[in-house]
Amino acid sequence: MGEEDIARERMDFDVVIVGGGPAGLAAAIRLKQLAPEAAICLVEKGSEIGAHILSGAVIEPRALAELIPDWQAEGAPLVTPAGDDRFLFLTARRALRLPTPPQMHNSGNFVASLGDLCRWLAARAEALGVEIYPGFPAAALIEEEGRIAGVITGDMGVTKSGEKGPNYQPGMELRAAYTVLAEGCRGSLSKQAIARFGLSEGVDPPTFAIGVKELWEVPAENHRPGEITHTIGWPLDRSSYGGSFLYHFGANLISYGFVVGLDYRNPWLSPFEEMQRLKTHPAMVGHFAGGRRISYGARALVEGGLQSLPKLVFPGGILIGDSAGFLNVPKIKGTHMAMKSGMVAAEALAEALAGDRPAALARYPERLRASWLWEELRGARNIRPGFARFGLWGGLVNAALDTYVLRGRAPWTLHHPHPDHATLLPADQAPRIAYPKPDGKLTFDRLASVFISNTNHEEDQPAHLKLREPERWQAVNWQRFAAPESRYCPAGVYEAVGVEEGAPRLQINAQNCVHCKTCDIKDPTQNIDWCTPEGGGGPNYPSGM
């Protein structure tokens, strides 16, 4: 079904923003503050704003206070002040409390539902006149004469065979003078724009992590609002980067998550299983006593930092938030940076719309370099590559030196030597990992987890997970790496079937996908391409989650 066969409706705007997370919403609000007459459209692939954002983040309100100075009086949903910080090094049975690094101090911050904050921001944006369309994924870029001129939203009602079904509706052309990509980590259009315009030429390859998260409701007597715990060490081996976070917040809620750097080497490693068994540690199990798990999700995190930032401006558009790579890894925070990047972008866009078109967008990176966002990124730049280069113990020594002695001002910069997909050892050269069976009370399997994420995709639609060359799976993924996608996927999407019959093949259960994008990043030959599914597909996290 070629594009030339489709008659599409067209809408014209000054600016189209792709993504309804904190970066896109902050950009929309700030642009309306500066250019009230500007026509701004924001599209979001989730069924509603916040539908793809699971609760429980520590939020630094610095950017929010700049954007909406009276945010507290206006009722922003930041109500649990951050309290005690605990930083633990774990062995298999013991926990050693370490000094909390300065970057991880959370005085003045809040533990909150990021999804609810985005819903609140969306209401402010709409009150200013921003047009917001949830359930409309941006599926393609419009390019004219070497310049991006907007996006095309995904077609609805296309069958698995690629034919127009009885409920077929073509996507719309949303045309704009400027397109802002705020899709979050590994956005599909951002990936296309970076490749199309060579935005990553001359910088380090990006590096990522997967964060697997659960939301628990616990008895009031076990709830300590604002308590924050981070761990490193067990259950990961000394060469794999990662750790956990656990936040008490809201109405007897706990947000628990486990992060694994996707440059790990052992193809037998399963981030989901590591997350499950960490809950059994004596230092962790008490948090969940008497509680029940109420939601689940996973998401890739961008960890390349300053060294991996692509060029931020391309013909007709810009990258903001995690689409660009704005995350402070040692702080384990990105919301404030995403919002700040969107606000700075809006200032450049306002000037561009006022008539200073060629020069204004070029000032977006310049403005960022003069902001506190850039200062943060520069100060944190050596922490993550230090763990990749020196392992756990060397990484901790490097982090201590960089933090306490050099204070982020080292005269050198460590680099990311290789992309994450290039690090796996062959399966026969790596130790197998035996994971315990879940008990269904504290630890769980993937399918039970996907069920409580409310994930849904229309079954009769083209799979949004595509193999560029299907034959590569047998020759590389199966024979050399023993199907690592069946372990790194936290949702049971990828399954090797026919093994006992001696005819293994890959089965893709796309309906399980929770949109973490890990497969798009970690596949050893970059053979998996994550595309946007039909509008509204994926997890659905309601307000309060």
C-alpha positions in Angstrom: 0.0 0.0 0.0 2.1 2.9 -1.3 1.9 6.5 0.0 0.9 7.6 -3.5 -2.3 5.6 -3.2 -3.5 7.3 0.0 -5.5 10.5 0.1 -4.8 12.2 3.4 -6.3 15.1 5.3 -3.9 17.9 6.0 -3.7 20.3 8.9 -1.2 23.2 9.0 0.5 24.5 12.1 3.5 26.7 13.0 5.0 23.9 15.2 4.3 20.2 15.5 5.6 18.5 18.7 5.9 14.7 18.7 5.6 13.3 22.2 3.5 14.2 25.2 6.2 13.7 27.9 7.8 16.4 30.0 10.0 17.7 27.2 7.3 18.1 24.6 4.8 19.6 27.1 7.3 22.1 28.5 8.2 23.2 25.0 4.5 23.7 24.1 3.8 25.7 27.2 6.9 27.9 26.9 6.3 28.6 23.2 2.7 29.6 23.9 4.0 31.9 26.7 6.4 33.6 24.2 4.2 33.4 21.1 0.6 33.3 22.1 -0.7 33.4 18.5 1.4 30.5 17.3 -0.5 27.4 16.1 1.0 24.4 18.0 0.0 20.8 17.7 1.2 18.0 20.0 0.7 14.4 19.2 1.1 11.5 21.6 1.1 7.7 20.8 -0.4 6.7 24.1 -4.2 6.5 24.5 -4.0 9.6 26.8 -1.2 11.9 28.1 0.7 9.8 30.7 -0.7 6.5 29.5 2.9 5.2 28.8 4.5 6.6 31.9 4.5 4.4 35.0 4.5 6.1 38.4 7.3 6.7 40.8 10.1 9.2 39.9 12.2 11.6 42.0 11.5 14.9 40.4 13.7 18.0 40.8 11.4 21.0 40.4 14.0 23.4 39.1 12.8 23.6 35.5 9.1 23.4 36.6 9.7 26.5 38.8 11.1 28.4 35.8 8.2 27.4 33.6 5.4 27.9 36.0 6.7 29.8 39.0 3.4 29.3 41.0 3.3 25.6 40.4 2.6 24.8 44.0 -0.3 27.2 44.3 -1.6 25.9 41.0 -1.8 22.4 42.4 1.0 20.5 40.6 0.9 16.9 41.8 4.2 17.0 43.6 3.1 16.3 47.2 5.6 13.8 48.7 8.8 15.6 49.6 12.0 13.5 49.3 13.2 12.3 52.6 16.0 10.0 53.8 18.5 8.8 51.2 20.0 5.4 51.5 22.7 4.1 49.2 23.5 0.4 49.7 26.2 -1.9 48.4 24.8 -5.5 48.3 26.4 -8.9 48.5 24.3 -12.0 48.2 23.2 -11.8 51.9 24.4 -8.5 53.3 24.1 -4.7 52.8 26.7 -2.1 53.4 25.5 1.5 53.6 27.7 3.8 51.7 27.9 7.6 51.8 25.2 9.0 49.5 27.0 10.7 46.5 26.3 14.5 46.3 24.5 14.0 43.0 22.0 11.7 44.6 21.1 14.0 47.5 17.4 14.8 47.1 16.7 17.7 49.5 14.0 19.9 47.9 12.9 17.2 45.4 9.7 15.3 45.3 8.7 11.6 44.8 5.7 11.7 42.4 3.8 10.1 39.5 5.5 11.5 36.4 2.4 10.5 34.4 0.2 12.7 36.7 2.6 15.6 36.3 2.4 15.2 32.5 -1.4 15.2 32.7 -1.3 18.4 34.8 1.1 20.0 32.3 -1.1 19.0 29.4 -4.1 20.8 31.0 -2.0 23.9 31.3 -0.9 23.6 27.7 -4.4 23.2 26.4 -5.6 26.2 28.5 -3.0 28.2 26.6 -4.4 27.0 23.2 -2.1 24.0 22.4 -3.9 21.4 20.4 -3.1 17.9 21.9 -4.0 14.7 20.1 -3.4 11.5 22.2 -3.7 8.2 20.4 -2.1 9.6 17.3 1.4 8.2 16.9 3.6 10.1 14.4 4.6 7.3 12.0 6.6 9.1 9.3 8.4 12.3 8.6 7.4 14.5 5.8 10.5 15.6 3.8 10.4 18.2 1.1 13.5 19.6 -0.7 15.8 18.2 2.0 13.8 19.7 4.9 11.4 18.2 7.4 7.9 19.7 6.8 5.9 17.9 9.4 4.7 14.3 10.2 2.2 11.7 9.1 0.2 10.0 11.8 -0.3 6.3 11.7 -2.9 4.7 9.6 -5.7 2.9 11.5 -7.5 -0.3 10.5 -4.7 -1.9 8.4 -4.8 -5.7 8.7 -1.9 -8.0 9.4 -1.6 -8.7 5.7 -1.1 -5.0 5.1 -4.6 -4.5 3.4 -7.1 -1.9 4.3 -9.6 -3.3 6.7 -13.3 -2.4 7.0 -12.4 0.3 9.6 -9.5 1.7 7.7 -8.7 5.4 8.3 -5.6 6.9 6.7 -3.3 8.9 8.9 -3.2 12.7 8.6 -0.5 15.0 7.4 0.4 17.5 10.1 2.5 20.0 8.4 4.5 22.7 10.2 7.2 25.2 9.7 9.1 23.4 12.5 8.9 19.9 13.9 10.0 19.1 17.4 10.9 15.5 18.2 10.3 14.8 21.9 9.6 11.1 21.7 11.8 10.0 24.6 14.5 7.4 24.5 15.1 5.7 21.0 12.1 7.4 19.4 11.4 5.9 16.0 11.3 9.3 14.1 14.2 10.6 16.1 16.2 7.6 15.0 15.3 8.3 11.4 16.2 12.0 11.6 19.5 11.2 13.2 20.4 8.8 10.5 19.0 10.9 7.6 20.9 14.0 8.5 24.0 12.4 10.0 23.4 14.0 13.4 25.6 11.6 15.3 28.7 11.9 13.1 31.8 12.7 15.1 30.4 11.8 18.5 30.6 8.7 20.7 28.1 5.9 20.1 25.1 6.2 22.4 24.8 3.9 25.3 21.5 2.9 27.0 20.1 1.0 30.0 16.9 -0.9 30.5 14.8 0.1 33.5 12.2 -2.5 34.7 9.7 -1.1 37.2 7.0 -2.3 39.5 4.4 -0.3 41.5 3.4 -1.7 44.9 0.7 -0.8 47.4 1.8 -1.6 50.9 0.2 -1.5 54.4 0.3 2.0 56.0 2.5 0.7 58.8 5.2 -0.3 56.3 5.0 3.0 54.4 7.6 5.7 54.9 6.7 8.6 52.6 9.7 10.1 50.9 12.2 7.4 51.8 14.6 6.7 48.9 16.9 3.7 48.6 19.4 3.0 45.8 21.5 -0.2 45.6 24.5 -1.4 43.6 26.3 -4.8 43.6 24.4 -8.0 43.9 22.7 -9.6 41.9 24.8 -8.3 38.9 28.3 -9.4 38.3 31.2 -7.0 38.7 31.5 -6.2 35.0 27.8 -5.3 34.4 26.6 -1.8 35.2 23.3 -1.4 37.1 21.5 -1.1 40.3 18.1 -0.5 41.8 15.9 2.3 43.1 13.0 2.1 45.6 10.8 5.1 46.5 8.0 5.4 49.1 5.4 8.0 48.0 1.8 8.9 47.6 -1.0 6.9 49.2 1.0 3.9 50.5 2.8 3.3 47.2 6.3 2.0 46.5 8.0 2.5 43.1 10.6 -0.2 42.7 12.9 -0.5 39.7 16.0 -2.2 38.5 18.4 -0.7 35.9 20.9 -2.7 33.8 23.3 -1.0 31.4 22.7 -2.5 27.9 26.5 -2.8 27.3 26.4 -6.0 29.4 28.3 -8.9 27.9 26.7 -12.1 29.1 23.9 -13.2 26.6 22.3 -15.3 29.4 21.6 -12.3 31.5 17.9 -11.3 32.0 17.3 -7.9 33.4 13.7 -8.9 34.3 14.9 -11.9 36.3 17.6 -9.9 38.0 15.0 -7.5 39.1 12.8 -10.2 40.5 15.5 -11.9 42.6 16.8 -8.6 44.0 13.5 -8.4 45.9 14.4 -11.5 47.9 17.5 -9.8 49.4 17.2 -9.3 53.2 17.7 -5.6 52.8 14.9 -5.3 50.3 12.2 -7.9 51.1 10.8 -6.0 54.1 9.7 -3.1 51.9 7.2 -5.4 50.2 5.8 -7.1 53.3 2.1 -7.4 53.3 1.9 -5.5 50.0 0.5 -6.2 46.6 1.9 -5.5 43.1 -0.5 -3.3 41.2 1.4 -2.3 38.0 4.5 -3.0 35.9 6.5 -1.4 33.1 9.9 -1.1 31.4 11.7 1.6 29.5 15.1 2.1 27.9 17.1 5.0 29.4 19.6 7.1 27.4 22.9 7.2 29.3 25.5 8.4 26.8 25.5 11.9 28.2 27.6 14.8 26.8 29.9 12.6 24.7 27.0 11.0 22.7 24.8 14.0 22.1 23.9 14.3 18.4 23.6 17.6 16.6 20.3 19.0 18.0 19.1 20.9 14.9 18.2 19.5 11.5 16.6 21.1 8.5 13.1 22.0 9.7 13.3 20.7 13.2 15.0 20.0 16.5 15.6 17.2 19.1 14.7 17.7 22.8 14.6 15.7 25.9 15.6 12.0 25.8 15.3 12.1 22.0 18.5 14.0 22.2 20.0 12.3 25.3 19.5 14.7 28.2 19.8 12.5 31.3 22.0 13.0 34.3 23.1 9.4 34.9 24.7 9.7 38.4 21.7 11.8 39.5 19.4 9.2 38.0 17.1 12.0 36.9 16.1 13.4 33.5 12.7 15.1 34.0 14.1 18.5 34.9 16.6 18.3 32.0 14.0 17.2 29.5 11.8 20.2 30.5 14.7 22.6 30.4 15.7 21.5 26.9 12.1 21.9 25.7 11.9 25.4 27.2 15.2 26.5 25.6 14.0 25.1 22.3 10.8 27.1 22.6 12.8 30.3 23.0 14.6 29.6 19.8 11.4 28.6 18.0 9.7 31.8 19.1 12.5 33.8 17.5 12.3 31.7 14.4 8.5 32.3 14.1 9.1 36.0 14.6 11.1 36.1 11.4 14.7 35.2 12.3 14.3 31.8 10.7 17.8 30.7 9.6 19.7 31.9 12.7 17.2 31.3 15.4 17.3 27.5 15.5 21.1 27.5 15.4 20.9 29.4 18.7 19.1 26.5 20.4 22.4 24.6 21.1 24.1 27.8 22.0 21.5 28.6 24.5 21.7 25.1 26.0 25.5 25.4 26.4 25.0 28.6 28.4 22.4 26.9 30.7 22.6 24.9 33.9 21.6 21.8 31.9 24.9 21.8 30.1 26.8 22.4 33.3 25.1 19.4 34.8 25.9 17.2 31.8 29.5 18.3 31.7 30.0 17.7 35.4 28.6 14.1 35.1 30.2 13.1 31.8 32.9 10.8 33.2 30.8 8.7 35.6 29.0 6.3 33.3 32.0 5.5 31.0 34.1 5.0 34.0 32.0 2.0 35.0 32.2 0.7 31.4 35.9 1.0 31.3 37.0 0.0 34.9 34.1 -2.3 36.1 32.3 -2.0 39.4 35.2 -1.3 41.8 37.2 0.8 39.4 34.1 2.7 38.4 33.3 3.5 42.1 36.9 4.8 42.6 36.6 6.9 39.4 33.2 8.3 40.5 34.6 9.2 43.9 37.6 10.9 42.4 35.5 12.7 39.9 32.9 13.8 42.4 34.8 14.5 45.6 38.2 15.6 44.4 37.8 17.0 40.9 34.1 18.0 41.3 33.3 17.2 37.7 36.1 19.4 36.3 38.5 16.7 35.3 40.8 17.9 32.5 40.0 14.7 30.6 36.9 13.1 29.1 36.3 9.3 29.1 34.6 8.0 26.0 32.0 5.3 25.2 34.1 2.9 23.0 31.3 0.8 21.3 27.6 0.6 20.8 25.6 -1.6 23.2 24.7 -4.2 20.5 28.4 -5.0 19.9 29.3 -6.2 23.4 27.7 -9.7 23.7 30.0 -12.7 24.1 29.1 -15.9 22.2 26.8 -18.0 24.4 29.3 -20.8 24.7 31.9 -18.4 26.1 29.7 -17.0 28.9 28.5 -18.6 32.1 24.8 -19.6 32.3 22.7 -17.9 35.0 20.2 -20.0 36.9 17.2 -17.9 37.9 14.8 -19.2 40.6 11.2 -19.8 39.8 8.8 -17.1 40.8 6.5 -17.6 43.8 3.7 -15.4 42.6 3.7 -13.4 45.8 7.0 -11.5 45.8 8.5 -12.6 42.5 6.6 -13.0 39.2 6.9 -14.1 35.6 6.8 -11.9 32.5 3.3 -12.7 31.4 1.7 -12.0 34.8 3.7 -8.7 34.7 2.5 -7.7 31.3 -1.1 -8.4 32.3 -1.0 -5.7 35.0 0.5 -3.2 32.7 -2.9 -3.1 30.8 -0.9 -3.6 27.6 -3.1 -4.0 24.5 -2.5 -4.0 20.7 -5.1 -4.7 18.2 -4.4 -8.3 17.1 -5.2 -7.8 13.4 -2.7 -5.1 12.7 0.8 -5.3 11.2 3.5 -6.2 13.7 5.3 -3.0 14.9 8.4 -5.1 15.6 10.1 -6.0 12.3 13.1 -8.1 11.3 15.0 -6.4 8.5 16.4 -9.7 7.4 14.6 -12.7 9.0 17.2 -15.2 8.0 19.8 -13.4 10.3 18.0 -14.7 13.4 18.9 -18.3 12.8 22.5 -17.7 11.8 23.4 -15.1 14.4 21.0 -14.7 17.3 20.3 -18.4 17.7 23.5 -20.2 16.7 25.9 -17.7 18.2 24.1 -16.0 21.1 21.3 -18.5 22.0 18.4 -16.1 21.4 19.4 -13.2 23.8 16.2 -11.4 22.8 14.2 -14.0 24.7 16.0 -12.9 27.9 16.5 -9.1 27.5 12.9 -8.5 26.5 11.0 -7.8 29.7 7.6 -8.7 28.2 8.0 -12.1 26.6 7.7 -10.7 23.1 10.5 -12.8 21.6 10.2 -16.6 21.9 12.3 -19.4 20.3 9.9 -22.1 19.3 10.5 -25.5 17.6 13.7 -26.1 19.5 12.8 -29.6 20.7 11.9 -30.5 17.1 15.3 -29.4 15.9 13.8 -26.5 13.8 14.1 -23.4 15.9 12.4 -20.2 14.7 11.6 -16.9 16.3 8.1 -16.1 17.3 7.3 -12.5 17.9 4.4 -11.9 20.3 4.1 -8.2 19.4 0.8 -7.8 21.4 2.9 -8.2 24.6 5.2 -5.2 23.9 5.4 -2.6 26.6 7.4 -0.2 24.4 10.7 -0.3 26.2 12.7 -0.3 22.9 15.4 -2.6 24.3 15.2 -4.9 21.3 15.8 -2.0 18.9 19.0 -1.2 20.9 20.5 -4.5 21.9 19.9 -6.8 19.0 23.5 -7.9 18.0 23.1 -7.2 14.3 20.6 -4.3 14.6 18.1 -6.5 12.8 15.0 -5.5 14.9 13.3 -2.3 14.0 10.7 -0.9 16.5 8.0 1.1 14.8 4.9 2.8 16.2 1.9 0.5 16.5 -1.7 1.6 15.8 -2.8 4.6 17.8 -3.3 4.0 21.5 -1.5 0.6 21.5 0.8 -0.4 24.3 0.5 -0.1 28.1 -2.1 2.0 29.8 -1.2 3.5 33.2 -4.2 5.4 34.6 -4.0 8.4 36.8 -2.4 7.6 40.2 -0.1 5.0 38.6 
